[in-house]
Amino acid sequence: MVTTQPPGAATDRALVLDLARLDAARLPQVGGKAANLGELLGAGFEVPGGFCVTTAAYARVADAAGLDAVLPNSFRPGEPAPERIRERLLATPVPTDIVAAVTAAYAGLGPDVPVAVRSSATAEDLPGASFAGQQDTYLNVVGPDAVLDAVRRCWASLWTDRAVSYRVSTGIDQRTVRLAAVVQRMVDARVAGVAFTADPLTGRRGWTVIDASPGLGEAVVSGAVNPDHVVVDAEGGIVERRAGDKRVEVRSLPGGGTERLTRDGADDRFGQLCLSDPQLRELAALGRRVQDHYGAPQDIEWAVDAAGRIWLTQARPITTLFPIPEPVRAGRVYFCVSLAQGLVRPLTPMGIAAFRVLGSVAAHHLFGVPVGDPRTGPPAFATAGGRLFIDLTTALRSRAGRTLMPRVLDVMEARSATVLRSLFDDPAFSVRSTSWWPFVRNVARVAARFRIPLRAVQALVSPAAGRRHADRVGRRLQDLLAATGERTATQRLDRVERLLQAIFPIMPTVVPVAGAGFAMLGLARRLAGADFRANDVHEVLRSLPHNVTTMMDLELWALATRLRADTAAAAALREQDPAELAARYQHGALSGVLQDGLAGFLRRHGHRAVAEIDLGVPRWSDDPAYVLGVLANYLRLVVEADPALAPDAQFARGERAARAAVDTVVGRVARRSRVRARLVRLALGRVRELAGMRETHKDFLVRVLAEARAELANVGAELTARGLLDGADDVFFLDLEQVRTAIGGADLRDVVTRRREDHDQELRRRQVPRIVLSDGTQPEAVRAGAAGRGRPTDGVLAGSPASAGTVTAPARVVLDPVGAHLEPGEILVVPSTDPGWTPLFLTAGGLVMEMGGSNSHGAVVAREYGIPAVVGVPDATLRIATGQEITVDGAAGTVVTS
């Protein structure tokens, strides 16, 4: 039922309430807008008085209209249900007691007082969803009949297509939302507009952004006018002012209603601000007072009357701001580690807790940082919006850091490197340390501790010996993971913490094997000079052997080839939903070839997952639906007609192309020096034999995370059986210390509920800053605004070259690989990738990524499969639509969309 809420106190059933009586506690009765206005009135702000027609009145009419009969369980774009709901609401007579209550309340304001009638939904002006502009507002309404008609139209506006779509996108249950209507004295504004107490584009806190135009604020909030735009800093200084043309003005008419005037360029107000500097400062001060009241940045609407008095007509939280990293420290620069790992989505709280332990141990071994409680994380760690950040301020203020960090980021996350370099001229981050000695001393200490030079030299002398060393380390790790025996929840939790502390000292023992390969790539480029061209790098790195991720993908393709030959297995994959097949697999009910083949694959790779660095995410062994979906995708690739399309054949072709590229480079160098040419061949041979090991250490880490996850899942199951959690997976929405508290008997289900709500909200966030300052400023957004960058030019989107080649094909935009349908040859357009995405690459014609650099996971795998790829393309998933034909030039780093 739309109206299901049990009656409570008399005020819960009231049809009309005075605005002065409202506060946040009344939100279910009066909606977000009315609750905010009432609270602001009570706090002494200049808010026009009035009353609220409560949700109880709406519920009565909705019940009488029989909305349940036309309210579907879910809404799909373009369906007629919202229109039918609006029609029913408008056709249903308003009960006489509601008419009487509204008429009496309106009369209490005075005879035929002009009012504004505004919608106020229960899912509006909330911290997680502002709902700005989704329902209707009626201005300069005069007379009781007109007020009642405006209220009815507000009720109907709850079901406009835009309002329904917004609730779908924000995950709000359509059946629980209700609407009230605010009726306020009308401010006959001479100037009106909006003000944000933080810059919504750059994220900078403390600066107030004001848009103002003559007349009523409707012209500004609806976007009908080009308003004055002013930015006021925290001290009241005006740092930016831009006069709008203000051609459109909305004014009140005598007797009710509004008119829209359009002026020509001869008006003397063109080029002049409509507010004085003192008024702008007064507005900024008003915004700061509202922000202080709510404890969060606010989006306010305001109006200045004929006497120059500023009225506050609305306030709502700015819901789009990215949170400031915590713990809060002034004057810092933070880099998003999550994005660098190909992860746009937020980590679970337990995923963050695991990285705090990992980071503490890493900081101790790499930088000598003392470890007290490793669960607290190293001082350089910060979190925001469920993402991991690391403080780069010290590196930015040192000569060594400025030299090395951008170079590392150039291959890891190229756009971040550009942003970091843009901060070099900021006096707040000027160089304080010019000596390289602390860096050199620390590197020498770490190299000696983990015998890195020795292991690198051993790998260069004998690549096979280097790989055998990595295999031995992997076997020792497996022995560690297999050494169980602890059975109580506390013992399991202790083991999780031991595993997380044990993995980092293992990883540096295998990193030098791949590191030696990439060092040889650098040496070869130096020796070859101009004879080693940009495209040669991509070609030499194609189809690298010994890459655990690539081998996994090819193994999955081999399984698909076997399943194609089995009639029952192929039919199941083509005709049944992957989730259903996954459930049958868990019960051992699939056909023999499919059941056994999948089981074998998961025994070797079931520890992996999409977003696998978050141990709160189910592994493929927990839920193989994604793997089954990929297998179904592979079966759609018709290889009988052209065997060269098969991914294994493409991989072999890439190996031949890489050998040919090595020969070409060596041939060019030989024309100058035979000795140098032999050295280049030797170096590139070592690149081919060692660089593919770059994924090995991460595979080791993911194995540990999978084992830790399994132990925690058992703890969660025990806590659920004791009634302390609602489900075993709830344990991943606590941190390690909280789980220990729960084992001791604490009921933390309320904590889990809040954490899940926060996590779900962050899952909907599409834009995450690569680098953010401690005041919330996003330097990349500042640069884009100043330079007009980030807009496509003549249908060309620019990024960083990642894998050479050119392809023209339809795009397939994929935000989540689980359940993704990719037709063979389509160009995959994604926010970012981690190894869990890469099985999709085998049938893709090309790759476009919003994140990443030339050495990120997606770029490396794209090169190995020989598909053209461009990475670091801003907002690619927003600017490109599924089905749109695009051209990817992986050498030039461009995507042509028209």
N, C-alpha and C positions, 0 to 999 in steps of 0.2 A: 504493500500500500504506500502511496506517496505521502499519506498523512499520518503514518504510524508513529506517534509519540504519545505516551500516556499523559493525561492531564496532571499538572502538579498544582502549585500554588495558584492563587487567583491571577497573579500577574502573568503566569504562564499561559492562561487562557484569555488574557486581555486582548482586545482587538486593536486598541490604540494606546500608545504610551508617549508621554512627554519626553522629548529629547534629553532634557535635563536629568531625567531619571535613569538614563542608560549608561552602561559601561560594558567592559569586555565580558563580564559574566552573563550578560543578556544576549550574547551572540546567537544562540539557537532560536530566540524569539524575534530578534530584530535584524539579523544579518550583520556582516562585517562592517559595512559603511556606516550604518546607523550606530552600531556599538562604538566605533571609533569617534564619530562626531559627538556622541553623548559623553564619552570619556574626556574628550578635549574640552567640551563645555565645562564639565566639572572641574577640570584642571585650570580653568581661568582663561582659556584662549578665546579670542574673538570669533565665535561661531554663530551664524544666524540661528535664531531660535525656531522651534517648530515641533512636530510630532512624528511618530512612526506608526504606520499601519503594519501590524505585526504579522509574523508568519502564520499565526493562528487563523487570521482572516484569509490568507492565501490558501491554507489547508482546507478551510471550509468550502471555498469556491472550487478548488481542485477536486475535492471529493464529489461535490455536486456535478462537476463536469465529467466525472467518470474517467479520469486520466489513466487509471490502471488498465482500462480496456485497450488503450492505444499506445501504452508505454512499452516498447520492446525491451527484451533482456539486454540487448546491446545495439548500438547505433553504428550504421555504416554510412560512409559519405554518400550524399545524394539521395538517401531514402526519404520518403515523404512524412515520416512519423513526426518530426518537429512541427511541420506545418499543420498537421491534423490536431496536435496538442494546442497550438496557438488558437486555431479556429474554435475549438471547444471552449477554451477559457474565455474568449471574447464573446461567445454566444450564450454563455451561462449567466443568468441574472444574478446580481449581487444580493445576498440576503439583506432583508430590511434592517436588521440590527447592525450590520456592518455599515450600511448606508448612513444610519443615524449616528453611529459613533464617529465616522469620518466627518460628516457634516458638522457635528457639534465641535469637534476638535478644530476644524478649520475656522468656524465662527469665533472660537476663542482667540484666534490671532487678530481679529478685527474684521470689519466689514469689507468683503471682496479684496482682501490683501493679496497682492501678487506673490506667488510662491514658486519654488522649484520643486518638482517631484522627481525623486531619484530612486532607482532600483537599489536594493540592498540584499544580496543573496547570502545564504549561510556559508557558501564556499567562496566568499569574496573578501578582498583586502586582508588576506591571511599571510603569515610569514612565508609560506611555501607557494602561494598562488595568489597573485594580486587580482586577477579577473578584470583588469582595467578595461573599461569600454565594452564589456561583453553584454551588458544589459542596457536598457534605454533610460534616458533622462529627458524630462520635459521642463522647459524654462518659461518663466513669466505666465504661469497658469493662473487664471482669475475666475472665481466663482465656484460654488460647491459641485455643480454638475461637471465642470471641466476638471476639477480635482479628482473626482471619482473616475472619470474616463481615463485620466492619466495614470491613476493607480492600476486600473484594469490592464492598460497597455504595458505598464511595467511588469505586471504578473506574466503577461504573454511573452515578454521579451526574455524571460528565463529560458524559453524554448526556441530562440532563434538558432539558425544553423551555426552561427559563429560561436554562440554560448555553449551549445551541445558539443561542438568540435573541441572547444577549449577544455571542457571537462573530460572528454575522452583522452586528450593529450596529457592532462595532468593526473589522470588516474582517479578522478572523483566519481563516486557512485551517483548515477543520474537519479536513482530512486530515493536518495537521502537528502538531496538539495532542495531548499525551499526559499521563498523570496518574501521580503518585506518591502515597504515603500516609505522613503523619507520625504516628508513634506516640510519645507523650510521657507522662511521669509526670503523673498527674492532680493538679492543685492543688485541694484541697477548700476552695474559696473561701468566705470569710465575706462579702466584698464583691467585686464585679467590675464591669467595664464597659469603656468605650472612652474614648480621649482623642485629640483632634486638635490638632496643634501649630500650626495656623493655623485661623482661623474659616472653616469650609467654606461658610457662607452669605454672609458679608460679604467674604471674601477677605483679611481683615486678618492679616498675618503677625505673629508674636511673641506672640500671645495663644493660650492653650491652653484648649480647650473640653472639659470632662469630663462624661460621663454615667455615673452610678454607681447600683447597686442591690444589695440584699442577695442572697447566694447566688451561683450560677454566672452567668457572663456571658451565657449563652444568652438569658436573658430580655431583656437590653438589646439585643444585636445583632439579635435576631429581631423587635424592636419589640413584644414582648408586655407590656411594663411601661412605666409612665410614670416614668422614673428621676429622680433628682436631677440638676440641670443647673447646672454651675458654670463660670465663666470666670475664668481667672487671667491677669493681664497679665505682661509680660516681666520685671517686677521682683518678681514673686511676690505682688502685691496681688490680692485677690479682688474683681473689679469687678462680678460678677453671681453671685447664688446663688438657685436656685429649687428648693425641695423638691418632689419628685414624690410621688405617693401610694403608689408601690411596692407595689401590691396583689398583684402576682404575684412569686413567688420560685421559682426552680428549684434543687433541692438534690440532692446525691448520695445514693443509697440503699446501705445495707450489702449487699455481695455483687454490686454492679453495677447500672447503670441510674440513671435520675434520676426525680424526681417534681416536679410543678408544684403549688405551693400558692397558693391565692387567699385573701387576708386581707380582713377587713371594715374599716370605718372606725374601729372602736374600738381598733385596734392603736396602742400608744404611739409607734411609730416614724413614724406619719404626721405630716407637718409638720416632721420633723427630718432633717437631713442624715445620711447613713450614714458619712461620712468626716469626720474632724476637719480643721481648717485646716492643721495641720502635714502631715497625710497628703496633702491636696490640693496643697500646695506641693511635697511630695516627688514626687508624680505628675507635676506640671508640669515639674519639673526632670528627671525621667526622660525625659519626652517630648522636651525640648530636647536631651538627650544623644543620643537616637536620631536626632533631626533633624540634629544636628551630624555624627553618624557618616555619614549618607547624603548630607548636603549638600542636603536638600530636605525640605519639610514632610511629616510622617508621620501616618498613622492607626494608632494602636496599640491592642491589646487587652491588658488587665492583670487580675490577680487578687491579692487580699490574703488570705493564709492566716490560720489561727487565731493564729499568733504575731505577726501584724501585718506580715509580710514581703511586699513587693510583687514579684510575678513578672510578667515580660513574656511574654505568650503568643502574640503576633503583632505584626508591623509591616509596613505597606505604604505606598507613596506615596499622597498625596492627589491623585488624577488629575484632579479636577474644577476645581481652582483655575485661575483665569486668570493667565497669567504676569505678572510685574511688568515694566513698561516699561523698556527699555534705551535708552541708558545709564542706570544706576541713580543717581538723585540724591535725597537725603532731602528731605522736606517739600515735595513738588511736587504739582500738580494737573494731570492729563492728560485731554484731550478726544479722543474717538475720531473722527478725520477720516474713516476708512473708513465708519463708520455714517452720518455726515452726508452721504456721497455715495451712500447707499443700498446699501452693500456689506457684507453680513454675512460672506461667505466671506473667507478670508485671501487676501492678495495673494501672488503668486509672488515669490521673492527678486529677480528682475529687475524686477518691477513696483515693489517697494520701492526698488530702486536708482535707477530712473527718477525717482521722487518725491523722492529725496534731491537729485538734480541740480535738478529743478524748484523744490524748496523753497529751495535755496541761492540760486538766481537771484532768486526772489521776495523772499527776506529782504533781499537786497542792494538791490533796486530800491525795496522798500516801507519798509524800516527802516534802510537804510544799513549793514547788517551786512557786514563784509568777507568776500569769498569767496576762500579759499585754494584748496583742492581741492573743487570743487562736488560731487564724488562722496560726500563725507562727510556732506552735509546740514547744515542750519542748526542752531544750538544748541538751538532749541525743539523739534526733531523727536525723536520716540522711536518705538520699535516694540515690539509685544508680540503673540505669537500670530499673527504674519503680518499684523497690522493696524497702520495708521498712527495715531499720536497726536501731539498738539501740546500743549506745555506752556503752560497758561493762568495759571500762578502769578503772573507779573508783572502781568497784566491784573486778576487777582482782588485784588491788593494795591494797586490804584490806583483813585481815585475815577472816573476816566474809564472804565476797564475795567469796573468794576461797573455803570456806567450803560449802557454800549453793548453789551457782550458778551451779556447775557441777552436784550436786545431783538433782536439778530441771531439768536440761537438760538431765540427764540420762533417765528420763521417758518421756520427751517431744521430744527430738531430740538427740538420743544417740551419733551419730557421732560428733555432735557439742560439747558434753561434753568431748569427747576424745581430740578433737582439742584444746579446752580451757585449758585442763590440760597440753597439750604439751607446752603451753606458760608460765607455772609456772617458768621454769628455764631461761627464757629470762630476762636478766638484765634490759632491757628497761621497763619491767612491774613488777619490784620487789615490794614487799609489803612495803607500806608507812604507813598504819594504822593497828595497831595490836589490838586496843581496840574493843570489841564487844558492848560497851555502846551506841554509836550512833545508831547502828542497833536495839538494844533492845528498846531504847527510842522511835524510830520511829514506830516500830511494836506496841508497847503499845499505842501510840497515835492513830494510825489507828484503832486498835482493839476497843479502847474505843469509837472513833468517830462513827463507824458503828455497835457498840454493837455486835461484832463478837463472843466473848466468850459466851455471853448470848444466841445468836441465835444457836450456836453450841450445847450448853448444852440442850436447849429446844428440838432440833432435836434428840439428843441422848435419852432424857427422853421419848419423844413421836415422833417417825418418822412421824406419820400421821400429827401431829401438824406442823412439819417442812415443810411438803409438802403443807399443807393448807396455811401456810405463803407465800410460793412461789407462790401459785395460787392467793392469794390476791394481791401480788406485780404485777403479770402478768395482773390482771384485772385493776389495777390502771394505768399500762402502756398503756393498750388498750384504756382507757378513755383519756389519754393524746394524743394518736395518733388520736383518733376520734375527738378531739377538734379542728376543722378547722373553717373557717370563713374568713380568710385572702384570698384575691383574686388578688390583684395586684402582679406583679412580685417581687417587692421589699418586700412586706409582706410575700410572699412565701419564699423568700431567708432568711429573718429574722427568719422565723419559722424553716427552715432547721438548721440554726446555733443554735437556742434554743434547738432543739431536740438533736443535737449532744452533746451539753453541759449538757443536762439533764440525759442522759442514764448512764454515769459512776457512779454517786452517787447511782443509783438504784441497779447496779450489785452486789456490795459487800454485800447487804442485803440478797441475796439468795445464794451466794457462800458458806457461812458456812454450809449450809445444806449438800451439797455433800462433803465439806471439812471434816465434822465430820465423814462421812462414811469412807473416805480414812484414816483419823487419826486412826479409829478403825482397819483398815487393818494393819497399822503399829504396833498397840498395840498387835493385835493377833499374828503377826509374832514374836514380842519380847517375849510374854508369851509362845508361843509354841516352840521357838528355833528351834532346828534341826528337830523337828517333823512337822514343816511347810516347805515343800520342794518347790523348784522353780516351778515345774509344778502345785503345788496346787494353787498358785496365779492365774494362768490362768483359772483353773477350777472353783475356787470360784467366779471369776468375769464374768463367762459365763451368757448370757441371763439375764442381770440385768434389773429389772423392772424400770418403771418411767423415762426412757431415751427418751426424745422427738424425737431424731433422729431415734432410733430403732422403736418406735411406729409409726412414719411416714412411715417407710419402710414397716412395717407389714400392715399398713392401705392400702398402695399402692398394696401390694400383695392381700389383701382381695378384693380390687376393681377389680384386674385382674381375680380373681376367679369368681366374678359375671359376668364380661364381657365374660369369656370363655363360660358361659352358654347361652349367647345371640348370636345367629347366625350372625346377621348383624354387631354387634360390633366386634366380633372376626374376621370376614372376613375383615372388614375395617382395623383393626390393622395388620393383616397378609399381606394384599395385597397393602396397600397404604403407601406412604412416610409420615413419621411423620411430616415433615414441611407442607405438604399439609393438613394433618389432623388438625394441629394447626391452619392453616388459616381458615379452615371450622369451627373449634370450636369458633374462635373469632367472626364468623358471625352467631353462633347458629345453624349451619347446620349439626351437627353430629346426629347419631341415638340417640333416647331418652336416652337409658341406658348409652351410652358412654358420651353424652353431659352432662347429669345430674350428673353422677358419677364423671367425671373429674371436673365439677364445684364445687361439694362438697369438693373434695380433695383440690382444689386450694383455696377455701375459708379458709381452715384451714392451708394450707402449701404453698400458692402461694407466700409468702414473701421469700421463699428459692430459692437457685440457686447453680449451680456449681460456685466456686470462689465467694461465697456470701458475703465475707467480703469486697468486692469491690463494692461500691454502683453504680459504672459505668457499672456494668454487669447486663443485663436484668434479671428480676426475672421470675420464672416459670409462674406467672400470666401474665407477658408481652408476654412470648413465651413458651407455654407448649410442644414444640416439643420434648424436652429431656424426659419429663415425658411420653409422648406417645411412644417414642422409648423404654423406660424401660418396659412399659406395653406389648409392642410387644415381647420383650425379655422374659418376664414372661410366655407368652402364648406358648413359645417353650419348656418350661419345662413340660415334660409329667409326671403328678403326678397320673394319674388313675392307672397305673400299679403298682406304689409303692407310696402310700400316705405319706410314711415317708420322701420322698424327698421334700415335700412342706415346704417352709420356716417357716410357723407358727408351723408345726410339729417339725421342727428342733429346733426352739426356745424353744418349750415346752420341748424337749429332753434335751436342754442345761440347762434349769431350774432344771430338775431332776438330771442331772450330777453335777450341782453346789451344790445342797442339799446333794448329796452323798459325794462330796469332803469335805464339812463341817463336815459331820459325820465321815469321815475317819480321818481328822486332829484331831477332838475332841477325837476320840477313841485312837489315839496314845498318846495324852497328858494325857488322863485319866489313862493310865498305870503308869504315874508318880505322878499325883496329880488330884484328883477329883475336888477340888476347882478351880484349874487353868483351868481344862477342861471346867467347867461351864462358867468361864470368857471368854475363847476363843469362846465358842458357842455364848455367848451374843454379843461379839465384832463382830464376823462374821455375825451374824444376822443383826446387824446395818449396816454393809457393804452392805449386799444385799438390805436393805430397803432404803438406802440413797445415795450410790455411783452413782446410775443411774441418779441422778439429776445433774451430772457434765455438761450436755449440756444445762441446763435451762437458765443460764445467757447469754450464747452465742445466744440462740434463741431470747432472749429479744433484744440483740444488733442488730441481723439481722432484726428483726421487725422494729426497728427504722431506720436502713439503707434503708429498702424497702420504708418506708414512705418518708424519705428524698429524695430518688430517684424519687418517684412519683411527689413530689413538684418540683424538679429540671427539670423533663421532661416537666412539664407544663410551666416552665420558658423558657425552650429551644424552645418549640412550639411557645410561644409568640415572642421570639427573631427571630425565623425563619419567622414568619408572617411579622415582621418589616424589613426583608431583612438583618439582622445582622448576622445570621447564615444560613448555607445551609440545616440543618436538626436538629430536636429537640435533637437527641442524641449527637450532637456536643457539647452540654453544658457540657458533662462529660469529655471533653478534655480541659476544662478550670479549674481554681481553683475558690474558692469562691469569692475572691477579684476581679478576672477578670470578673466573671459573673455580679458582681455589676457594674463594669465599662461598660460592654456591655448593661446592662439595662439603663445606662445613655446615650447610643447612640454610643458607640465605636464599630467599625467593627473589630472583632477579627478573621475573617475567615482565615487569613494567619497563625495566631497562631495555630488554630485548625488543619490546614493542616500539619504543621510541627510536631505537637504533635502526630497526627495519624500516620505519617510516622515513627516517633521514636518508637511509640508503636508497630506498625506492625513489625518493625525490631527486637524489643526485644521479641516479641511473638515467633520468630524462635530460640531464644537462648535456648539451652538444658541444659547447665551447669551453675549453679548459686552457688557461694560460700556460705557456711554456716557461716563462719567467715572470715573476710577480714580486713587487716590492712590499715591504712590511706595512705600507699604508694602503695597500690594495691596488696600487697603480700597476697596470700592465704595459710595459714599455713597447711591446709590439703594437698594441692598439694606439698608443701615442704617436708612434712613427707612422702608422697607416693613416691616422687622421691628419697629420701634418703634411704628408706627402701625397695624399689622395691615393695611396697604394692599396692594393687588395681588391681592386675592381678589374674585371676582365677587360682587356683592350682588344677590340676587333675580334672578339670571339676566341682569344688566346689566353689560356691560363698558364702561368709560369711556376715552375718548381725547380727541383734539383735533378739532374740526370742520375739514373740509378741502374738501368740496364738498357744497352743499346738496341736499336731496332725501331721500326715504324710499323704501326698497325692501325687500321681503320675498321671499326666494328661497333655494334651497339653496346652501350654502357649498361652495367648492372650495379646499381648502388646497393651496398650491403652494410648495414650498421651492426648486425650481429650474425656471425656465421652459422649459429645453431639454427637449423631449419632453412638455411638459405638455398635458393634454387638458382643454379648458374648453368645457362645453356653453353655448350662447348663453343669456344671462340669469343665469347663475350668479354668485354674489358671490365675487370673488377675495379670498382671505385669504392674506397673504404676510408674510414677515419685513420686507422692504424692497424697493424697486425702484430701478432706474436706467433711463435711456432705452431700454436693450435689452429691458426688460420690456413697454414700452408697447404694442406691437402686440396683446398679449393684451387690452388695455383695450377695444378696439373692440367686442368681443362680450360683455364683462362687464356684469352688471346693477348691480354696486356694487363697492366696494373697501374692504378693511380691512387696515391695515398696522401692524406692531408698532413701526416706527421712523417718523421723519419729523415735519415740521411743516407748517404751512399753505402754505409756499412750497417744499416739497420737490418733487422731480420727479414723484412719484406723485400728489401733491395737485394740482399744476398741470395735469397731463394729464387727471386725472379731471374737473376743472372744465371743461376745454376740450371734453371729450366729454359733459359733462352727466350723469355718473354719480355717485350719492351716494358719499361717501367719508369715512371716519374714520381718522385716523392716530394713531400713538403709543399703541396699545392694548397694554398689557403682555401678553406670552405668548399673543397671539391664536392663533398657529398650534398651540399646545398645548391651549388651552381650547375651540377650535372644531374639529369634525370634518367631513370631507368628507361632503356629503349632509345635514348638519344644517340645518334651516331657521332662518335668522336674519333679524333686521330691522336694517338700517343706517339711522340717522338722521344724515345728514351735517351738518345744521345744529346739532343738539344735541351731536354728538360722542359718540354712544352706539351700542352694538351689543347688541341684545336676543337672548339665546340660548335663552330658554324662554318 
